[in-house]
Amino acid sequence: MNRTSTAQLEIERDVIESASEWAARLPEYAEVFEQQNRLTPDIAKQFAEAGFFHMNVPQEYGGLEVHPRTMVEVIKTVARGDASAAWNVMIGATTGLLAAGLPDEFASEIYGEKPGVLSVGTTAPLGKASIVEGGYEVTGRWPFGSGCQNADWISGGCFIFENGQQRKNHKGAPEIQLMMFDAASVEIEDTWRVSGLKGTGSHHFNVVQVFVPEGRSVVLGGRSRIQRPLYQFPMLGLLALGVSSVSLGIAYHALDAFIALAGSKTPTGSLRRTAEREMVQGDVGRCFADLRSAEAYIHEAIDEAWEVALQGKRLSNEIKANLRLAAVNATHRSVATVDRLFQAGGGSSIYLDSPLQQCSRDIHVTTQHIMVGNPIYEVVGRVELGLPPGSLL
């Protein structure tokens, strides 16, 4: 299925516009999200109706199938209003990529029957899927189940066992599949007690001897069944870009808050407003340079990969590494921005009603995600040095 380019552009403009409208409204919900440790069900439902969770779902299942640049822009924009809300958008959107890897029967069942369905999950292989007649019997427990309380379907990474032996893939490594569970079969544990991104609802979840029919799973790192450009991108690469987009949005939120503060605050012992101090002006200039250059690198990396994907070619390790490097760079430049602004805000930054303290808490949680952690620099360095990446890109 292919929409006309005009129709697709209109869809993508609409979802970006919706994100902008939500960014303006979300600050009033931030305290509620933090108190409840989750995105409220009514907001999750409205996000679904806006198409946020279906941005990467194929058109044939009612998805928007947007350009990766659009996904980045939507997530960043929502994060400018609230980081936890954007994290939920990111998880829902990137998990929706599984629709392109599932057999048509299950992709239709999960994504096609309910518009805006929310699927979430964890790729870490912390489950055991034993082959039984007709499918798998799965037991496992996973952390970081962001958005799980609002989800319709929840996925978890599993090692595959056949006749008691762990199954290997064609490269000789343990095979990992993402098993899809109906939310009703999953137990959610109330474990999300953290310093930042409190509203993401990233609780632990578990299943015990749950049956998953054969085909209702996706091989991690496998090729998508649908070969259109979006699905040539690696799932982990798009996930990394999603995480970095949240980070960028948090940093822009901090900039917005600091500029408002600097224009009205005169520090104790000073005759000049904060905005009139040369050191502060230099800090703000550096922040804009960091964020805009990081965004430009993300756009460049996406565009390079998109041109190759348009030709129906597989992305090389070099292109995949470039996507990952752009993502990790954006996250770390965003952290530097927030730290700089938090310090420049002085004592005003530490109060609970200051957006700067929330931005500081939230941004330092994004850096702990494995997709944008410091080891990614090593993976990219291996590729650039002509060595095997040693990790999934």
C-alpha positions in Angstrom: 0.0 0.0 0.0 1.3 3.5 -0.9 -0.5 6.7 -0.3 0.1 9.6 -2.7 2.9 11.8 -1.6 0.5 14.7 -1.1 -1.7 12.7 1.2 1.2 11.4 3.2 2.7 14.9 3.7 -0.7 16.1 5.0 -0.8 13.2 7.5 2.7 14.0 8.7 2.0 17.7 9.0 -1.2 16.9 11.0 0.6 14.6 13.5 3.4 17.2 14.0 0.7 19.9 14.5 -1.0 17.7 17.1 2.3 17.3 18.9 2.7 21.0 19.1 -0.8 21.5 20.5 -0.1 18.8 23.2 3.3 20.4 24.1 1.4 23.6 25.1 -1.1 21.6 27.2 1.1 19.0 28.9 2.8 21.1 31.6 -0.5 21.2 33.5 -0.5 17.4 33.7 3.2 17.0 34.8 2.5 16.8 38.5 -0.3 14.3 38.0 1.9 12.0 35.9 4.6 12.2 38.6 2.2 11.5 41.5 0.6 8.5 39.7 3.9 7.2 38.3 2.2 6.8 34.9 0.6 8.5 32.0 -3.1 8.7 32.8 -5.4 6.5 30.8 -7.4 9.4 29.3 -4.2 11.1 28.0 -2.9 7.7 26.6 -6.2 7.3 24.8 -6.0 10.8 23.3 -2.4 10.1 22.2 -3.6 6.9 20.5 -6.4 8.9 18.7 -3.8 11.4 17.6 -1.9 8.6 15.9 1.2 9.0 18.0 1.5 5.2 18.8 0.8 4.3 15.1 3.5 6.5 13.6 5.6 3.5 12.6 2.8 1.0 12.0 2.4 0.0 8.3 -0.4 1.6 6.3 -2.2 -1.7 5.7 -2.9 -1.9 9.4 -4.1 1.6 9.8 -0.7 3.1 10.6 0.8 6.4 9.6 4.1 5.0 8.4 5.8 8.3 8.8 9.3 9.4 7.7 11.8 8.9 10.6 12.3 12.7 10.6 8.6 13.1 11.5 8.9 10.6 14.3 11.9 12.5 15.8 10.1 15.8 15.5 6.9 14.6 17.1 8.7 13.0 20.1 10.9 16.0 20.6 8.0 18.4 20.4 5.9 16.4 23.0 9.0 16.2 25.3 9.2 20.0 25.2 5.9 19.9 27.1 6.5 16.8 29.3 9.3 14.2 29.1 7.3 11.3 30.6 4.5 11.8 28.1 7.1 11.9 25.2 8.7 8.7 26.5 5.4 6.9 26.3 5.0 8.2 22.8 8.5 7.0 21.9 7.9 3.5 23.3 4.5 3.1 21.7 5.8 4.4 18.3 8.9 2.3 18.2 7.2 -0.9 19.4 4.7 -0.4 16.6 7.6 -1.3 14.2 6.9 -5.0 15.2 3.8 -4.9 12.9 6.2 -5.0 9.9 7.9 -8.1 11.2 4.8 -10.2 12.3 3.0 -12.5 9.9 0.0 -10.7 8.4 -2.4 -12.7 10.5 -1.0 -11.5 13.8 -0.1 -8.0 12.6 -3.8 -7.6 11.6 -5.0 -9.1 14.9 -2.8 -6.8 17.1 -2.6 -3.5 15.1 -5.4 -3.6 12.6 -8.5 -4.3 14.6 -8.3 -1.4 17.1 -7.2 2.0 15.8 -4.4 3.5 17.8 -3.6 0.3 19.7 -0.8 0.7 22.2 1.9 -1.9 22.2 5.0 -1.6 24.5 7.8 -3.9 25.6 11.4 -4.6 26.5 13.9 -6.1 24.0 16.2 -7.5 26.8 16.1 -11.3 26.5 15.0 -12.0 30.1 12.4 -14.6 29.2 12.5 -18.3 28.3 10.4 -19.4 25.4 10.1 -23.2 25.2 8.8 -24.7 21.9 5.6 -26.6 22.4 2.9 -27.8 20.0 1.6 -24.8 18.1 3.9 -22.2 19.6 5.8 -21.4 22.7 5.4 -21.6 26.5 6.9 -18.4 28.0 8.1 -17.5 31.4 10.0 -14.3 32.2 10.3 -11.1 34.1 11.3 -7.8 32.6 12.1 -4.3 33.9 11.4 -0.9 32.3 7.9 -1.8 30.9 7.2 1.9 30.1 3.5 2.5 29.4 2.5 -1.1 30.3 -0.5 -0.1 32.4 -2.1 1.5 29.4 -1.0 -1.1 26.8 -3.1 -3.5 24.8 -0.1 -5.7 23.9 3.2 -6.1 25.7 6.3 -7.7 24.3 9.3 -9.2 26.0 12.6 -10.5 24.7 13.2 -14.3 25.1 15.8 -16.9 24.4 14.4 -19.9 22.5 14.6 -23.4 23.9 14.0 -26.5 21.9 14.0 -29.9 23.6 15.7 -28.2 26.6 18.5 -26.8 24.5 19.0 -23.1 23.7 18.5 -22.5 19.9 21.1 -20.6 18.0 20.7 -18.4 14.9 22.6 -18.7 11.6 25.6 -16.8 13.1 25.8 -19.3 16.0 24.6 -16.8 18.6 21.6 -17.4 20.8 18.3 -16.7 19.0 16.3 -13.9 20.6 12.6 -13.3 19.8 10.2 -10.6 21.0 7.1 -12.4 22.2 3.8 -10.6 22.0 1.5 -11.0 25.0 -2.1 -9.9 25.3 -2.0 -7.4 28.2 -4.5 -9.5 30.1 -2.0 -12.3 30.4 0.7 -10.1 31.9 1.2 -9.3 35.6 2.4 -5.7 36.2 4.5 -5.2 39.3 4.4 -1.8 41.1 8.1 -1.1 41.0 8.6 2.3 39.4 10.0 4.4 42.2 12.7 6.7 40.6 14.2 10.1 40.5 13.2 11.2 37.0 10.8 10.3 34.2 8.5 9.3 37.0 5.4 9.5 34.8 6.5 6.8 32.3 5.1 4.0 34.3 8.1 1.8 33.6 7.2 -1.0 36.0 8.5 -4.5 35.9 6.2 -7.1 34.3 6.1 -10.8 34.2 4.5 -13.9 32.6 4.4 -17.4 33.9 3.9 -20.3 31.5 1.9 -18.1 29.0 1.2 -19.7 25.6 2.2 -17.6 22.6 1.1 -19.1 19.2 3.8 -19.7 16.6 4.2 -16.5 14.5 3.1 -14.0 17.2 6.7 -13.0 17.8 9.5 -11.2 15.9 13.2 -12.2 15.7 15.3 -9.4 17.2 17.5 -8.1 14.4 15.6 -10.0 11.7 14.5 -8.4 8.4 11.0 -6.9 8.2 8.4 -8.6 6.2 7.5 -5.3 4.6 10.3 -3.9 2.4 9.3 -0.2 2.1 11.9 2.4 3.2 10.9 2.9 6.8 11.3 -0.8 7.5 14.8 -1.0 6.1 15.8 1.0 9.2 17.0 -1.2 12.1 14.5 -1.3 15.0 17.3 -0.6 17.6 18.5 2.4 15.5 15.0 3.9 15.5 14.6 3.2 19.2 17.9 5.1 19.8 16.7 8.0 17.8 13.5 8.0 19.8 15.3 8.1 23.1 17.6 11.0 21.9 14.5 12.9 20.7 13.1 12.8 24.2 16.5 14.1 25.4 16.4 17.0 22.9 12.9 17.9 23.9 13.9 18.1 27.5 16.8 20.3 26.7 14.6 22.7 24.7 12.1 22.7 27.6 15.0 23.7 29.9 16.0 26.5 27.4 12.4 27.8 27.3 12.3 27.8 31.1 15.7 29.4 31.6 15.0 32.2 29.1 11.8 33.1 30.9 13.7 33.0 34.2 16.6 35.0 33.0 14.4 37.8 31.7 12.7 38.3 35.0 15.3 37.4 37.7 17.8 39.8 39.2 20.3 37.7 41.3 20.9 38.7 44.9 23.7 41.3 45.1 23.4 42.2 41.4 22.0 45.3 39.7 21.5 43.5 36.4 18.9 40.9 35.3 20.3 37.4 34.7 19.8 37.9 30.9 22.1 40.9 30.9 25.1 39.0 32.2 27.7 38.2 29.6 28.5 34.8 31.0 24.8 33.8 30.8 24.6 35.1 27.3 27.5 32.9 26.3 25.9 29.9 28.0 22.7 30.3 26.1 24.6 30.7 22.8 26.5 27.4 23.5 23.2 25.6 24.4 21.6 26.6 21.1 24.8 25.6 19.2 24.8 22.2 20.9 21.1 21.4 20.3 20.9 22.7 16.7 24.1 20.9 15.6 22.9 17.7 17.3 19.5 17.9 15.5 21.3 18.7 12.2 23.4 15.5 12.6 20.3 13.4 13.3 18.6 14.8 10.2 21.8 14.1 8.1 22.1 10.5 9.4 18.4 9.8 8.7 18.5 11.3 5.2 21.6 9.3 4.3 19.9 6.1 5.4 16.6 7.0 3.8 18.2 7.5 0.4 19.7 4.0 0.6 16.4 2.5 1.8 14.5 4.2 -1.1 16.6 2.1 -3.4 15.5 -1.1 -1.6 19.1 -1.8 -0.4 20.1 -3.0 3.0 21.7 -0.4 5.3 25.4 -1.0 5.8 27.0 -1.2 9.2 28.5 2.2 8.6 25.1 3.8 8.0 23.6 2.0 11.0 26.6 3.2 13.1 26.0 6.7 11.9 22.4 6.6 13.1 23.5 5.3 16.5 26.2 8.0 16.8 23.8 10.8 15.9 21.5 9.5 18.7 24.1 9.2 21.4 25.6 12.5 20.5 22.2 14.3 20.7 21.5 12.8 24.1 24.9 13.8 25.6 24.7 17.3 24.0 21.2 17.6 25.6 22.6 16.7 29.0 25.3 19.3 28.7 22.7 21.9 27.9 20.5 21.1 30.9 23.4 20.9 33.3 24.7 24.3 32.0 21.2 25.9 32.4 20.6 24.4 35.8 23.8 25.9 37.1 23.1 29.3 35.5 19.6 29.3 37.1 21.2 29.5 40.6 19.1 28.8 43.6 15.9 29.2 41.6 16.7 25.9 39.8 16.3 23.7 42.9 12.6 24.5 43.7 10.0 21.8 42.9 8.0 24.4 40.9 11.0 25.1 38.7 11.0 23.2 35.3 14.8 23.3 35.5 14.9 20.8 38.4 12.5 18.5 36.6 14.5 18.7 33.4 17.6 17.9 35.3 16.1 14.8 36.9 14.5 13.6 33.6 17.5 14.2 31.3 19.8 12.1 33.5 17.5 9.2 33.3 17.5 9.2 29.5 21.3 8.7 29.6 20.9 5.4 31.4 19.1 3.8 28.4 21.3 1.2 26.8 20.5 2.6 23.3 22.3 5.9 24.0 24.9 4.8 26.7 28.6 5.4 26.4 29.3 1.9 25.0 27.7 3.0 21.8 30.8 5.2 21.1 32.8 2.0 21.3 30.5 0.1 18.9 30.7 3.0 16.4 34.5 3.2 16.8 34.8 -0.5 16.0 32.9 0.0 12.7 35.0 3.1 11.8 38.2 1.1 12.5 37.1 -1.6 10.1 36.2 -4.1 12.9 33.0 -6.1 13.4 30.5 -4.0 15.5 30.4 -6.7 18.2 26.8 -5.6 18.9 23.5 -5.2 17.2 23.2 -1.9 15.4 
